[in-house]
Amino acid sequence: MHERCSVCHLRYEREPGYFLGAMYISYALALPVVAFIAGILWAVTGWWITKATVWAVLLFLPLATLFRFVLWLALGLVVYFAYAARRTRAAPAASA
């Protein structure tokens, strides 16, 4: 596989900081939701906050992982397509 497009020079691989950005988004999305679920569990059950937090993570993590993965991929697609559309050197298609 070529490293770059021969026409627009777009890189075909992810940037080195790609997964670091995914971790930042993951943390920013998960923290408020886990805190909210833990607060509800703590108020309803009377458990210690540590136990409520652990259960909140266990309940929220499977769904959140899938959601964050899809969100980060969609953001990556938008950024890379916008970059390619702006930086392309390909001639526009002629009307027939």
C-alpha positions in Angstrom: 0.0 0.0 0.0 1.3 3.5 -0.8 1.9 5.8 2.1 0.4 8.9 0.3 -2.0 9.6 -2.5 0.0 10.4 -5.7 -2.5 13.2 -6.6 -3.3 15.0 -3.4 -0.6 13.6 -1.1 -3.1 12.6 1.6 -1.6 10.1 4.1 -3.4 6.8 4.2 -2.5 6.0 7.8 -3.7 7.5 11.1 -1.7 10.2 12.7 0.5 9.3 15.7 -1.8 11.2 18.1 -5.0 9.6 16.7 -5.5 7.2 19.6 -4.5 9.8 22.2 -7.4 12.0 21.0 -9.7 9.0 21.3 -8.7 8.6 24.9 -9.4 12.3 25.6 -12.8 12.1 24.1 -13.5 8.8 25.9 -12.6 10.4 29.3 -14.6 13.5 28.7 -17.7 11.6 27.7 -17.5 8.9 30.4 -16.7 11.0 33.5 -20.0 12.9 33.8 -22.1 10.0 32.9 -20.4 7.6 35.3 -20.7 10.2 38.1 -24.4 10.7 37.4 -25.1 6.9 37.4 -23.0 6.5 40.6 -24.9 9.3 42.2 -28.2 7.7 41.4 -27.1 4.3 42.6 -25.7 5.9 45.8 -29.0 7.8 46.5 -31.3 4.9 45.7 -29.4 2.0 47.3 -27.4 3.7 50.1 -24.2 1.9 49.1 -20.8 3.4 49.7 -19.9 5.8 46.9 -17.0 3.5 45.9 -19.3 0.5 45.4 -21.8 2.7 43.5 -19.0 4.0 41.3 -17.8 0.5 40.4 -21.3 -0.6 39.5 -21.8 2.5 37.4 -18.7 1.8 35.5 -19.7 -1.9 35.0 -23.1 -0.9 33.8 -22.0 2.0 31.5 -18.7 0.8 30.0 -19.9 -1.7 27.3 -22.3 0.7 25.7 -20.0 3.7 26.1 -17.1 2.0 24.5 -19.1 1.3 21.3 -20.5 4.8 21.2 -17.1 6.5 21.7 -15.5 4.3 19.0 -18.2 5.2 16.5 -18.1 8.9 17.4 -14.3 9.1 17.1 -14.3 7.3 13.7 -17.0 9.6 12.4 -15.0 12.7 13.5 -11.9 11.2 11.8 -13.8 10.7 8.6 -15.1 14.3 8.6 -11.7 15.7 9.2 -9.9 13.6 6.6 -12.6 14.1 3.9 -12.6 17.9 4.6 -8.8 17.9 4.4 -8.7 15.9 1.1 -11.4 18.1 -0.5 -9.5 21.3 0.4 -6.1 20.0 -0.6 -6.8 17.9 -3.7 -5.0 18.7 -6.9 -7.3 16.5 -9.0 -9.1 18.2 -11.9 -12.8 18.6 -11.4 -14.9 16.2 -13.5 -16.0 17.5 -16.9 -19.7 17.6 -17.5 -20.9 15.3 -20.2 
